[in-house]
Structure formats: structure tokens, C-alpha cells
Amino acid sequence: MPAAARFLAPLALMALIWALSSQPDPAPDLGALQGAAAVLGHLASYAALWTLFSWAMRFRRPLVAFALTVGYGVVDEIHQSFVPGRDATAFDVGVDAAGAALAWALTSWACRRLARDRVSSYEST
């Protein structure tokens, strides 16, 4: 697959995030439940975005993927500040960064585990 084509997946997710954050906040305030759902949504979507950026770069530049992901989180928060009923918060950018960091940590852990298992299986033969 050509390198440029691999970037279609993160771009598609970025477009979805943009479309969702363009919606005025229609839901009534549900307090902690709504806050928890928003945090989980940010964590999941930005973990997925980091994963897609990393995949597009063949997992060779995780810091670049992190910077792109968090940078997009900042841009999206600025964008939300112009949407009626929405606001921009540093907390949301922090949660976006936490989602990207979580995906990075889980991917790193999984890669180390796979490498260790390969070495173990090689040594046992």
C-alpha cells in the first residue's frame, strides 16, 4: 500500500471527530455520567487516532504520531470554541494526550511481549 494511502485512515477519523465536535451540544446536562462519557470518548478516539497515525508510519515514529494526535486535539478544541454550546478546554486536550499515551504504552508493551515470546520459543527449540 502506498505511504500516502495509509494516511487515509487517520484522516477519516479526524474528519469524524471534526464532524462530531461541530455539533452544538444538544444533550441536557447529566452531570457526572455525561462527564464520564465525554472523557471515555476522548480517550478512545484519540487512542485510535494515535494508533492509526502510527500504523500509517509503520509504527516507526511513535513520537511523531503522538505530536500529530495531540496537535489535532488542540486544533479541534480551538474549533469547538466557535461552535454554539461548546467550549475549548485544556482538560480535554489532556485527556486526548492521555488517550494517545495509553495507546502508545499498550502498543509498546505488546511489542515487547511478542519479542520476548519469540525469543523464548526460539530458545526452546
C-alpha positions as CSV (number, residue, x, y, z in Angstrom):
1,M,0.0,0.0,0.0
2,P,1.4,3.4,-0.9
3,A,2.5,5.6,2.0
4,A,0.0,8.3,1.2
5,A,-2.9,5.8,1.2
6,R,-2.1,4.7,4.7
7,F,-2.8,8.2,5.9
8,L,-6.4,8.0,4.7
9,A,-7.5,6.1,7.8
10,P,-6.3,8.7,10.3
11,L,-7.7,11.5,8.1
12,A,-11.0,9.8,8.0
13,L,-11.1,9.6,11.8
14,M,-10.0,13.2,12.1
15,A,-13.0,14.1,9.8
16,L,-15.3,12.1,12.0
17,I,-14.0,13.8,15.2
18,W,-14.4,17.2,13.5
19,A,-18.0,16.5,12.4
20,L,-18.9,15.3,15.9
21,S,-17.3,18.3,17.5
22,S,-19.1,20.6,15.1
23,Q,-22.5,19.7,16.6
24,P,-23.9,22.1,19.1
25,D,-24.3,20.3,22.5
26,P,-27.9,19.0,22.3
27,A,-28.0,16.8,25.4
28,P,-29.2,18.0,28.7
29,D,-26.6,18.2,31.4
30,L,-26.5,14.7,33.0
31,G,-23.7,15.6,35.4
32,A,-21.0,13.0,36.2
33,L,-22.4,10.5,33.8
34,Q,-22.1,12.9,30.9
35,G,-18.7,13.9,32.0
36,A,-17.5,10.3,32.2
37,A,-18.9,9.5,28.8
38,A,-17.1,12.5,27.3
39,V,-13.8,11.5,28.9
40,L,-14.1,7.9,27.7
41,G,-15.0,9.2,24.2
42,H,-11.9,11.4,24.1
43,L,-9.7,8.7,25.4
44,A,-10.9,6.1,22.9
45,S,-11.0,8.4,19.9
46,Y,-7.5,9.8,20.4
47,A,-6.1,6.4,21.3
48,A,-7.5,5.2,18.0
49,L,-6.1,8.3,16.2
50,W,-2.6,7.7,17.6
51,T,-2.8,4.0,16.5
52,L,-3.9,5.0,13.0
53,F,-1.1,7.6,12.7
54,S,1.4,5.0,14.0
55,W,0.1,2.4,11.6
56,A,0.4,4.9,8.7
57,M,4.1,5.4,9.7
58,R,4.5,1.6,10.2
59,F,5.0,2.1,14.0
60,R,8.4,3.6,13.4
61,R,7.7,7.1,14.7
62,P,5.6,6.9,17.8
63,L,6.6,10.4,19.0
64,V,5.6,11.9,15.7
65,A,2.3,10.1,15.9
66,F,1.9,11.4,19.4
67,A,2.6,15.0,18.3
68,L,0.2,14.8,15.4
69,T,-2.5,13.3,17.6
70,V,-2.2,15.9,20.4
71,G,-1.8,18.7,17.9
72,Y,-5.0,17.7,16.3
73,G,-6.6,17.6,19.7
74,V,-5.5,21.3,20.2
75,V,-6.9,22.3,16.8
76,D,-10.2,20.5,17.4
77,E,-10.6,22.3,20.8
78,I,-10.0,25.6,19.1
79,H,-12.5,24.7,16.5
80,Q,-15.0,23.8,19.2
81,S,-14.7,27.2,20.8
82,F,-16.6,28.6,17.7
83,V,-19.4,26.1,17.9
84,P,-22.5,27.3,19.8
85,G,-23.0,25.4,23.1
86,R,-19.4,24.0,23.0
87,D,-16.2,25.3,24.6
88,A,-12.5,24.6,24.4
89,T,-10.7,23.2,27.5
90,A,-7.2,22.3,28.3
91,F,-8.6,19.4,30.3
92,D,-10.0,17.8,27.0
93,V,-6.6,18.2,25.4
94,G,-5.0,16.5,28.4
95,V,-7.5,13.6,28.0
96,D,-6.7,13.4,24.3
97,A,-3.0,13.2,25.1
98,A,-3.7,10.6,27.8
99,G,-5.6,8.5,25.2
100,A,-2.7,8.7,22.8
101,A,-0.2,7.9,25.6
102,L,-2.3,4.9,26.6
103,A,-2.3,3.6,23.1
104,W,1.4,4.1,22.8
105,A,2.1,2.3,26.1
106,L,-0.2,-0.6,25.2
107,T,1.4,-1.0,21.8
108,S,4.9,-0.8,23.3
109,W,4.0,-3.4,25.9
110,A,2.5,-5.7,23.3
111,C,5.6,-5.4,21.0
112,R,7.9,-6.2,23.9
113,R,5.8,-9.1,24.9
114,L,5.7,-10.5,21.3
115,A,9.5,-10.1,21.0
116,R,10.1,-11.9,24.3
117,D,7.8,-14.7,23.3
118,R,9.6,-15.1,20.0
119,V,12.9,-15.3,21.8
120,S,11.5,-17.8,24.3
121,S,10.1,-20.0,21.5
122,Y,13.4,-19.8,19.6
123,E,15.4,-20.8,22.6
124,S,13.2,-23.8,23.5
125,T,13.8,-25.4,20.0
